[in-house]
Amino acid sequence: EAGVVQSPRYKIIEKKQPVAFWCNPISGHNTLYWYRQNLGQGPELLIRYENEEAVDDSQLPKDRFSAERLKGVDSTLKIQPAELGDSAVYLCASSQLRTDEAFFGQGTRLTVV
Amino acid sequence: SQQGEEDPQALSIQEGENATMNCSYKTSINNLQWYRQNSGRGLVHLILIRSNEREKHSGRLRVTLDTSKKSSSLLITASRAADTASYFCATARGGSARQLTFGSGTQLTVLP
């Protein structure tokens, strides 16, 4: 069974440019998360979806970040415009509703220069 | 914000030794989970302990939970070089992975 798939693995962009990350969760997983992980830190939740509904986006910087999960499967996280402080690893994870374990993708390492 | 704080931040041991990592948290929880992250990779779930449990084992892993002290420990016995990774505790306030909050991690290095 395929795990959580993210692309791209690495992205380098200049500040003020837009960038988008894509995530394909494990088949049948209703819940999808986007986390941001700064160097030397643990992941911090940006947004959580249950099916196609964003049920927790309190930590998403809405002035420049947006996300969507059309049809309740794949998801895209976008940053526009990117700032130097956005450099981090962006992790996507998925889980089944009312289960305790989250499954993570390998992440996208973003470098803003 | 980080709910859990791991201690130590970094740990270096010889192969065959035991490694102990600690996690403290602030609010009441439903369960506490430990994840491993190899360099440049995603996180992998290792073990979960519920708030009404005190100790749990899985292979070479042993986890304890003290809810009165709001702390947990992860013991890896007979460590191997392949155990080199960052280890994170994550607390779940609700009854699922939906409300996981991660600590800042312990970087474990196992020297061959």
Interface residues (C-beta under 8 A of the other chain):
Chain A: V4 T31 Y35 G40 Q41 G42 P43 E44 L45 R48 E50 V55 D56 L91 A93 S95 L97 R98 T99 D100 E101 A102 F103 F104 G105 Q106 G107 R109
Chain B: S1 Q2 G4 N31 Q33 Y35 G40 R41 G42 L43 V44 H45 L48 F88 A90 A92 G95 S96 A97 R98 L100 T101 F102 G103 S104 G105
